[in-house]
Amino acid sequence: MTKKKNKHNTRVKEMEEKKDDVREEVVAETLDDEVTAGEPEEKKEDAAPAENADDRTAELEEKIRDLEEQLAQTKDKLIRNAAETENYKKRLLRDKEEAVKYANTSLVKDLIGPLDDFSRALDAADKSDNFEALREGVKMIEDRLYSVLKTNWGLEVIDQENVPFNPDEHEACLLEEVDGLKEDTVTMMLQKGYKLNGRVIRPAKVKVGKSKS
């Protein structure tokens, strides 16, 4: 679009220069006519008839009017193109804002189901004293939630104990000395960690066992 606009600007400049050249030609011929009119009678006989000069002047003036009209049309076209470009930029900005605003629509839709399950579980808890059934229902909702996030969004849980301590996935909050360990080991999970498509988005907070030796 910038290249097109530069091309139009160049065209307008050329037309203006051409119009100036025509004006200079008109002035030059007018001056020649005046000089010719002031020459002695013997020189006037060699000069072109006055009516030819008038015709030439009229022709040049017509060219000027044509150039002015073309220049006005080109300027109008440039203004229209500039307005269209500005409107296009505004549309792109609106589309981008809309895309960012609703980028997580699919994620929210996936979470609506488990949220409904939680609401039903809370309603059931108000009507029943069966704690074991309530616990089982909540566990099923948790499993469903993790399944949806793992399958559709690539979420992985970091929650294993008795595995080698990995500083990329674990954050050591407590340390203890343990007999028989050959390397630093996660002995207790304090808070689960998470990975998204293989990238750690929250390290797990753990208790780390170290060898006494």
TORVEXMI-288599 format. One record per atom (N, C-alpha, C): x, y, z; atom name. Coordinates in steps of 0.02 Angstrom, whole numbers, m for minus. Atoms other than C-alpha are relative to their C-alpha. Example, Ala and Ser with C-alpha at 12.3 -4.5 7.8 and 13.67 -1.06 7.14 Angstrom:
TORVEXMI-288599
- px,py,pz,at
- 45,m59,0,N .
- 615,m225,390,CA .
- 45,60,0,C .
- m42,m59,m3,N .
- 684,m53,357,CA .
- m39,55,37,C .
This chain:
TORVEXMI-288599
- px,py,pz,at
- 42,m60,0,N .
- 0,0,0,CA .
- 44,62,0,C .
- m46,m57,m2,N .
- 146,118,38,CA .
- 30,13,m69,C .
- m29,m6,67,N .
- 222,82,m134,CA .
- m50,32,m47,C .
- 52,m28,42,N .
- 56,122,m216,CA .
- m9,74,14,C .
- 8,m69,m19,N .
- 41,284,m119,CA .
- 58,42,m27,C .
- m59,m35,26,N .
- 220,335,m169,CA .
- m7,11,m75,C .
- 10,m4,72,N .
- 174,300,m350,CA .
- m47,57,m17,C .
- 48,m54,10,N .
- 24,417,m338,CA .
- 32,68,14,C .
- m34,m63,m16,N .
- 130,552,m255,CA .
- 46,21,m56,C .
- m45,m15,56,N .
- 257,540,m397,CA .
- m39,25,m59,C .
- 43,m21,56,N .
- 116,554,m524,CA .
- m24,72,9,C .
- 24,m68,m13,N .
- 48,710,m441,CA .
- 56,50,m10,C .
- m58,m45,7,N .
- 222,788,m436,CA .
- 16,12,m73,C .
- m14,m6,72,N .
- 250,752,m621,CA .
- m51,45,m34,C .
- 52,m40,31,N .
- 83,829,m667,CA .
- 9,74,18,C .
- m11,m69,m21,N .
- 121,985,m565,CA .
- 58,32,m38,C .
- m58,m25,37,N .
- 292,1002,m649,CA .
- m18,14,m73,C .
- 20,m9,70,N .
- 213,980,m820,CA .
- m43,62,m7,C .
- 42,m60,2,N .
- 83,1113,m780,CA .
- 43,63,4,C .
- m45,m58,m6,N .
- 222,1234,m728,CA .
- 37,13,m65,C .
- m35,m8,65,N .
- 315,1200,m891,CA .
- m45,32,m51,C .
- 47,m30,49,N .
- 159,1241,m991,CA .
- m10,74,14,C .
- 9,m70,m18,N .
- 134,1402,m893,CA .
- 61,42,m23,C .
- m60,m35,21,N .
- 315,1451,m927,CA .
- 1,11,m76,C .
- 2,m5,73,N .
- 289,1416,m1111,CA .
- m48,55,m22,C .
- 49,m53,16,N .
- 134,1527,m1113,CA .
- 31,69,12,C .
- m30,m65,m16,N .
- 229,1668,m1027,CA .
- 53,18,m52,C .
- m54,m13,48,N .
- 377,1649,m1146,CA .
- m28,23,m67,C .
- 29,m19,64,N .
- 267,1657,m1300,CA .
- m33,68,3,C .
- 32,m66,m8,N .
- 172,1806,m1231,CA .
- 52,55,m4,C .
- m55,m49,4,N .
- 337,1897,m1205,CA .
- 25,8,m71,C .
- m22,m4,69,N .
- 389,1854,m1382,CA .
- m48,41,m42,C .
- 50,m39,38,N .
- 226,1926,m1447,CA .
- 8,74,14,C .
- m9,m70,m18,N .
- 256,2087,m1351,CA .
- 61,31,m34,C .
- m61,m25,32,N .
- 433,2102,m1418,CA .
- m12,9,m75,C .
- 14,m3,72,N .
- 373,2067,m1594,CA .
- m43,61,m16,C .
- 43,m58,12,N .
- 238,2200,m1576,CA .
- 38,65,2,C .
- m37,m63,m6,N .
- 369,2329,m1529,CA .
- 55,8,m52,C .
- m54,m4,49,N .
- 488,2294,m1675,CA .
- m20,47,m58,C .
- 14,m43,58,N .
- 502,2407,m1829,CA .
- m44,m37,m50,C .
- 47,27,48,N .
- 382,2381,m1974,CA .
- 32,m54,m43,C .
- m32,49,44,N .
- 511,2287,m2076,CA .
- 7,m68,33,C .
- m5,63,m36,N .
- 531,2154,m1938,CA .
- m67,m32,9,C .
- 66,27,m10,N .
- 344,2136,m1913,CA .
- m22,m41,m60,C .
- 20,35,60,N .
- 327,2078,m2091,CA .
- 24,m73,3,C .
- m26,69,m5,N .
- 433,1922,m2047,CA .
- m32,m39,57,C .
- 29,34,m58,N .
- 336,1882,m1887,CA .
- m63,m38,m20,C .
- 61,39,13,N .
- 196,1754,m1881,CA .
- m60,44,12,C .
- 61,m39,m11,N .
- 19,1823,m1891,CA .
- m21,m2,73,C .
- 20,m5,m70,N .
- m51,1881,m1725,CA .
- m52,m52,19,C .
- 52,49,m17,N .
- m198,1763,m1738,CA .
- 30,m69,14,C .
- m32,64,m14,N .
- m79,1613,m1740,CA .
- 25,m3,72,C .
- m23,m3,m70,N .
- m4,1670,m1575,CA .
- m58,m7,48,C .
- 59,5,m44,N .
- m177,1689,m1501,CA .
- m25,m72,3,C .
- 21,70,1,N .
- m222,1514,m1557,CA .
- 45,m44,43,C .
- m48,39,m39,N .
- m64,1444,m1479,CA .
- m10,11,74,C .
- 12,m16,m71,N .
- m99,1534,m1316,CA .
- m62,m35,25,C .
- 62,34,m19,N .
- m276,1466,m1312,CA .
- 11,m75,8,C .
- m15,73,m4,N .
- m209,1290,m1344,CA .
- 37,m17,64,C .
- m38,12,m61,N .
- m85,1304,m1202,CA .
- m44,8,62,C .
- 45,m9,m56,N .
- m218,1370,m1085,CA .
- m47,m59,9,C .
- 42,59,m3,N .
- m328,1222,m1129,CA .
- 38,m59,31,C .
- m42,53,m30,N .
- m184,1105,m1086,CA .
- 6,10,75,C .
- m5,m15,m71,N .
- m166,1192,m918,CA .
- m64,m22,36,C .
- 63,20,m32,N .
- m351,1167,m880,CA .
- m5,m77,5,C .
- 2,73,m1,N .
- m336,982,m927,CA .
- 45,m28,55,C .
- m46,23,m51,N .
- m184,960,m815,CA .
- m27,14,70,C .
- 29,m16,m65,N .
- m271,1048,m671,CA .
- m56,m49,18,C .
- 54,48,m12,N .
- m421,932,m691,CA .
- 29,m69,18,C .
- m32,65,m15,N .
- m309,777,m695,CA .
- 32,1,70,C .
- m31,m6,m66,N .
- m216,841,m542,CA .
- m52,m5,55,C .
- 53,3,m50,N .
- m378,865,m446,CA .
- m26,m71,7,C .
- 23,69,m2,N .
- m435,689,m492,CA .
- 50,m45,36,C .
- m52,41,m32,N .
- m269,614,m438,CA .
- 2,13,76,C .
- 0,m16,m72,N .
- m273,706,m271,CA .
- m61,m32,34,C .
- 60,31,m29,N .
- m452,646,m241,CA .
- 9,m75,8,C .
- m13,72,m4,N .
- m398,468,m278,CA .
- 47,m17,57,C .
- m47,11,m56,N .
- m253,483,m156,CA .
- m35,5,67,C .
- 37,m8,m64,N .
- m370,545,m19,CA .
- m43,m61,13,C .
- 42,59,m8,N .
- m488,400,m50,CA .
- 42,m61,20,C .
- m43,57,m16,N .
- m346,274,m46,CA .
- 26,4,72,C .
- m24,m9,m68,N .
- m279,347,116,CA .
- m56,m18,50,C .
- 57,16,m44,N .
- m453,333,195,CA .
- m12,m75,2,C .
- 10,72,2,N .
- m471,153,137,CA .
- 55,m37,40,C .
- m55,30,m38,N .
- m300,110,209,CA .
- m10,7,75,C .
- 12,m12,m72,N .
- m345,187,377,CA .
- m56,m45,25,C .
- 56,44,m20,N .
- m510,92,382,CA .
- 22,m73,4,C .
- m25,69,0,N .
- m419,m70,340,CA .
- 42,m13,63,C .
- m40,8,m61,N .
- m296,m42,483,CA .
- m45,m6,62,C .
- 46,3,m57,N .
- m441,m11,603,CA .
- m35,m68,4,C .
- 32,67,1,N .
- m526,m173,547,CA .
- 48,m53,26,C .
- m49,49,m23,N .
- m366,m271,575,CA .
- 9,4,76,C .
- m8,m9,m72,N .
- m348,m196,750,CA .
- m60,m29,37,C .
- 60,28,m33,N .
- m529,m240,794,CA .
- 1,m76,m2,C .
- m2,72,6,N .
- m506,m417,729,CA .
- 51,m30,49,C .
- m51,24,m46,N .
- m347,m437,832,CA .
- m25,3,72,C .
- 27,m6,m67,N .
- m433,m374,989,CA .
- m52,m53,14,C .
- 51,51,m8,N .
- m577,m493,961,CA .
- 33,m69,9,C .
- m34,65,m5,N .
- m458,m640,936,CA .
- 31,m10,69,C .
- m31,5,m66,N .
- m365,m601,1098,CA .
- m54,m8,54,C .
- 53,1,m50,N .
- m527,m573,1194,CA .
- m32,m68,7,C .
- 34,64,m1,N .
- m601,m741,1146,CA .
- 47,m59,m15,C .
- m49,52,15,N .
- m441,m842,1127,CA .
- m10,m63,42,C .
- 8,57,m46,N .
- m485,m954,1276,CA .
- m71,m28,1,C .
- 69,24,2,N .
- m663,m992,1223,CA .
- m4,m76,4,C .
- 1,74,1,N .
- m625,m1176,1189,CA .
- 18,m28,69,C .
- m19,23,m67,N .
- m539,m1197,1358,CA .
- m58,8,49,C .
- 56,m12,m46,N .
- m685,m1120,1451,CA .
- m57,m49,m12,C .
- 52,49,16,N .
- m808,m1232,1359,CA .
- 17,m68,30,C .
- m20,64,m28,N .
- m707,m1383,1414,CA .
- m8,m2,76,C .
- 4,m2,m74,N .
- m713,m1326,1596,CA .
- m72,6,25,C .
- 69,m9,m22,N .
- m900,m1294,1599,CA .
- m30,m65,27,C .
- 27,65,m21,N .
- m941,m1480,1613,CA .
- 20,m18,72,C .
- m21,13,m69,N .
- m834,m1511,1769,CA .
- m29,49,51,C .
- 30,m49,m45,N .
- m901,m1350,1846,CA .
- m73,m18,16,C .
- 69,23,m12,N .
- m1078,m1415,1823,CA .
- 0,m59,48,C .
- m5,58,m45,N .
- m1024,m1577,1908,CA .
- 11,22,72,C .
- m13,m26,m67,N .
- m957,m1479,2056,CA .
- m64,29,31,C .
- 62,m29,m25,N .
- m1122,m1386,2072,CA .
- m48,m55,22,C .
- 44,56,m18,N .
- m1219,m1550,2072,CA .
- 25,m35,63,C .
- m28,32,m60,N .
- m1100,m1623,2202,CA .
- m15,40,62,C .
- 15,m43,m58,N .
- m1126,m1474,2317,CA .
- m74,m5,18,C .
- 71,8,m13,N .
- m1315,m1491,2298,CA .
- m13,m66,35,C .
- 10,65,m30,N .
- m1303,m1675,2341,CA .
- 26,m1,72,C .
- m27,m2,m68,N .
- m1196,m1637,2494,CA .
- m48,33,49,C .
- 49,m33,m43,N .
- m1333,m1523,2561,CA .
- m58,m47,19,C .
- 58,44,m10,N .
- m1459,m1666,2549,CA .
- 19,m68,29,C .
- m21,67,m22,N .
- m1354,m1813,2608,CA .
- 58,6,50,C .
- m54,3,m49,N .
- m1237,m1858,2752,CA .
- 51,m54,m18,C .
- m44,55,21,N .
- m1150,m1995,2653,CA .
- 66,31,m24,C .
- m65,m32,15,N .
- m972,m1927,2659,CA .
- 38,m40,m52,C .
- m38,42,47,N .
- m898,m2074,2564,CA .
- m25,9,m71,C .
- 28,m10,67,N .
- m1017,m2051,2418,CA .
- 20,69,m27,C .
- m21,m67,21,N .
- m977,m1865,2414,CA .
- 73,0,m20,C .
- m71,3,16,N .
- m791,m1901,2417,CA .
- 11,m33,m68,C .
- m6,36,63,N .
- m809,m2024,2274,CA .
- m22,43,m58,C .
- 23,m44,53,N .
- m908,m1898,2173,CA .
- 50,55,m17,C .
- m50,m53,12,N .
- m779,m1761,2196,CA .
- 62,m29,m34,C .
- m58,32,32,N .
- m640,m1883,2149,CA .
- m13,m12,m74,C .
- 19,10,70,N .
- m732,m1924,1987,CA .
- 3,65,m39,C .
- m2,m65,33,N .
- m748,m1739,1947,CA .
- 73,21,m12,C .
- m71,m17,7,N .
- m561,m1712,1977,CA .
- 31,m40,m57,C .
- m27,42,53,N .
- m518,m1858,1864,CA .
- m23,24,m69,C .
- 26,m24,63,N .
- m631,m1791,1728,CA .
- 33,65,m21,C .
- m32,m65,15,N .
- m556,m1617,1741,CA .
- 71,m10,m25,C .
- m69,12,22,N .
- m378,m1680,1728,CA .
- 1,m34,m68,C .
- 3,35,65,N .
- m427,m1794,1583,CA .
- m13,49,m57,C .
- 16,m50,52,N .
- m503,m1649,1485,CA .
- 61,44,m14,C .
- m57,m45,8,N .
- m353,m1536,1516,CA .
- 60,m36,m32,C .
- m55,37,29,N .
- m229,m1672,1471,CA .
- m12,m16,m73,C .
- 16,21,68,N .
- m318,m1733,1314,CA .
- m4,59,m48,C .
- 13,m57,45,N .
- m369,m1565,1242,CA .
- 51,55,2,C .
- m44,m58,m9,N .
- m236,m1448,1309,CA .
- 72,m19,18,C .
- m69,21,m12,N .
- m80,m1551,1345,CA .
- 26,12,70,C .
- m21,m12,m69,N .
- m79,m1527,1534,CA .
- 25,m65,32,C .
- m28,57,m36,N .
- 31,m1645,1635,CA .
- 11,19,74,C .
- m7,m12,m71,N .
- 37,m1661,1824,CA .
- 67,m26,24,C .
- m63,21,m32,N .
- 202,m1669,1921,CA .
- m16,m14,73,C .
- 21,17,m69,N .
- 157,m1764,2080,CA .
- 30,m65,26,C .
- m29,63,m21,N .
- 269,m1916,2095,CA .
- 50,9,57,C .
- m48,2,m55,N .
- 364,m1954,2254,CA .
- 49,m57,m11,C .
- m53,51,5,N .
- 521,m2061,2277,CA .
- 29,m3,m71,C .
- m33,m6,65,N .
- 592,m2001,2112,CA .
- 59,48,9,C .
- m57,m45,m5,N .
- 759,m1912,2083,CA .
- m22,74,m3,C .
- 15,m71,m1,N .
- 753,m1727,2122,CA .
- 22,32,m66,C .
- m14,m33,63,N .
- 744,m1626,1960,CA .
- m12,75,8,C .
- 9,m72,m12,N .
- 776,m1439,1981,CA .
- m42,35,m54,C .
- 42,m29,53,N .
- 685,m1406,1816,CA .
- m74,m10,15,C .
- 70,15,m13,N .
- 524,m1482,1884,CA .
- m18,7,74,C .
- 13,m2,m72,N .
- 543,m1473,2073,CA .
- 29,62,33,C .
- m25,m55,m42,N .
- 562,m1332,2198,CA .
- 8,m27,71,C .
- m14,28,m66,N .
- 647,m1391,2358,CA .
- m20,49,54,C .
- 22,m43,m55,N .
- 556,m1318,2508,CA .
- 25,m25,68,C .
- m25,31,m62,N .
- 618,m1439,2643,CA .
- 54,m50,m18,C .
- m54,48,9,N .
- 774,m1545,2662,CA .
- 3,m46,61,C .
- m10,48,m54,N .
- 802,m1703,2766,CA .
- 55,m49,m20,C .
- m52,50,12,N .
- 946,m1824,2784,CA .
- m30,m69,7,C .
- 29,68,2,N .
- 901,m2004,2740,CA .
- 56,m49,m14,C .
- m50,53,10,N .
- 1007,m2160,2755,CA .
- m12,m37,m65,C .
- 5,44,58,N .
- 1043,m2259,2599,CA .
- m14,34,m66,C .
- 13,m34,63,N .
- 1008,m2125,2467,CA .
- 64,12,m38,C .
- m58,m12,42,N .
- 1128,m2116,2322,CA .
- m3,67,m35,C .
- 9,m65,32,N .
- 1057,m1955,2253,CA .
- m58,37,34,C .
- 55,m39,m28,N .
- 940,m1815,2303,CA .
- m66,m27,m27,C .
- 63,33,17,N .
- 763,m1886,2305,CA .
- m59,38,29,C .
- 62,m30,m24,N .
- 587,m1817,2319,CA .
- m32,m48,49,C .
- 29,44,m51,N .
- 521,m1890,2481,CA .
- m72,18,18,C .
- 70,m20,m15,N .
- 360,m1790,2498,CA .
- m21,54,m48,C .
- 28,m50,45,N .
- 248,m1691,2380,CA .
- m39,51,42,C .
- 34,m53,m38,N .
- 197,m1525,2460,CA .
- m52,36,m42,C .
- 48,m31,46,N .
- 110,m1451,2308,CA .
- 15,m26,m71,C .
- m8,26,67,N .
- 81,m1523,2135,CA .
- 28,53,m47,C .
- m24,m43,53,N .
- 170,m1451,1986,CA .
- m34,m18,m65,C .
- 34,12,64,N .
- 111,m1439,1806,CA .
- 46,17,m58,C .
- m34,m14,64,N .
- 181,m1448,1630,CA .
- m54,8,m53,C .
- 45,m11,56,N .
- 94,m1384,1474,CA .
- 37,m14,m65,C .
- m33,22,62,N .
- 143,m1475,1314,CA .
- 76,m7,10,C .
- m69,14,m14,N .
- 306,m1525,1396,CA .
- 38,56,34,C .
- m34,m56,m33,N .
- 350,m1354,1468,CA .
- m28,9,71,C .
- 21,m10,m69,N .
- 347,m1328,1656,CA .
- m30,70,8,C .
- 32,m64,m13,N .
- 222,m1192,1699,CA .
- m4,15,75,C .
- m6,m10,m72,N .
- 231,m1221,1888,CA .
- 37,m60,29,C .
- m37,57,m29,N .
- 364,m1327,1975,CA .
- m36,m26,62,C .
- 30,30,m59,N .
- 308,m1446,2110,CA .
- 42,19,62,C .
- m34,m14,m63,N .
- 350,m1396,2289,CA .
- 8,m65,38,C .
- m12,67,m28,N .
- 433,m1544,2372,CA .
- 47,4,60,C .
- m49,12,m52,N .
- 529,m1609,2520,CA .
- 52,m46,m29,C .
- m54,37,33,N .
- 699,m1675,2468,CA .
- 41,m36,53,C .
- m43,40,m42,N .
- 796,m1815,2549,CA .
- 72,m1,m26,C .
- m70,1,18,N .
- 986,m1806,2550,CA .
- 35,m55,39,C .
- m38,53,m33,N .
- 1112,m1941,2593,CA .
- 38,29,60,C .
- m36,m23,m60,N .
- 1190,m1928,2767,CA .
- 75,1,m10,C .
- m72,5,10,N .
- 1360,m1972,2700,CA .
- 27,62,m35,C .
